[in-house]
Amino acid sequence: MNLKEQVAVTGVSYVTARRQYAAGTLPVPAYRLGRLIMAGEPLTGAVVRARISLDRQVTRATVWATGQHLAAATEGGQA
């Protein structure tokens, strides 16, 4: 969950939670995901589905997924 969702559950103000994150004292594990601050353990798996038809699109999607440390497979199971 992101930091705003976390503070809604815990009742701590968002500013306080941001300060705790910056100081490294947030009581839950936290990490950045782009511009978001995510609270809790990182997700270990993800599924990305794209409808692509050209071989070069398949190649680009496979290269991207591999660069993100994701397993890549086409609908036919080939990658």
C-alpha positions as CSV (number, residue, x, y, z in Angstrom):
1,M,0.0,0.0,0.0
2,N,1.2,3.5,-0.6
3,L,2.1,5.9,2.3
4,K,-1.3,7.8,2.1
5,E,-3.2,4.5,2.5
6,Q,-0.9,3.5,5.4
7,V,-1.5,6.8,7.3
8,A,-5.3,6.4,6.9
9,V,-5.0,3.0,8.6
10,T,-2.7,4.1,11.4
11,G,-4.0,7.5,12.1
12,V,-0.6,9.2,11.8
13,S,-0.5,12.4,9.8
14,Y,1.0,12.2,6.3
15,V,3.6,14.9,7.1
16,T,4.7,12.9,10.1
17,A,4.9,9.7,8.1
18,R,7.0,11.5,5.4
19,R,9.4,12.8,8.1
20,Q,9.7,9.3,9.6
21,Y,10.4,7.9,6.1
22,A,13.1,10.5,5.5
23,A,14.7,9.8,8.9
24,G,14.4,6.0,8.4
25,T,12.2,5.6,11.5
26,L,8.9,4.6,9.8
27,P,7.7,1.6,11.8
28,V,7.0,-0.5,8.7
29,P,9.4,-1.3,5.8
30,A,9.1,1.3,3.1
31,Y,10.5,1.9,-0.4
32,R,10.1,4.3,-3.3
33,L,8.3,3.2,-6.4
34,G,8.7,6.1,-8.8
35,R,7.3,9.1,-7.0
36,L,5.2,7.0,-4.6
37,I,6.4,5.8,-1.2
38,M,5.2,2.3,-0.7
39,A,4.7,0.9,2.9
40,G,5.1,-2.8,3.5
41,E,7.1,-5.5,1.9
42,P,7.8,-5.1,-1.9
43,L,5.8,-7.3,-4.2
44,T,7.8,-10.2,-5.5
45,G,5.9,-10.9,-8.7
46,A,3.9,-9.0,-11.3
47,V,2.0,-9.8,-14.4
48,V,2.1,-7.5,-17.4
49,R,-0.2,-8.3,-20.2
50,A,0.2,-6.6,-23.6
51,R,-1.6,-7.3,-26.8
52,I,1.2,-7.2,-29.4
53,S,1.3,-8.7,-32.9
54,L,4.6,-7.7,-34.6
55,D,7.8,-9.6,-33.9
56,R,9.7,-6.4,-33.1
57,Q,7.0,-5.5,-30.5
58,V,7.4,-8.9,-28.9
59,T,11.2,-8.5,-28.8
60,R,10.9,-5.0,-27.2
61,A,8.4,-6.2,-24.6
62,T,10.6,-9.2,-23.8
63,V,13.7,-7.0,-23.4
64,W,11.9,-4.6,-21.2
65,A,10.5,-7.4,-18.9
66,T,13.9,-9.0,-18.7
67,G,15.4,-5.6,-17.7
68,Q,12.8,-5.3,-15.0
69,H,13.7,-8.8,-13.7
70,L,10.4,-10.3,-14.7
71,A,9.8,-13.6,-16.5
72,A,8.6,-12.9,-20.0
73,A,6.4,-15.3,-22.0
74,T,4.2,-14.8,-25.0
75,E,0.7,-16.3,-25.2
76,G,2.1,-19.3,-26.9
77,G,4.6,-19.8,-24.1
78,Q,7.5,-18.6,-26.2
79,A,9.8,-15.7,-25.4
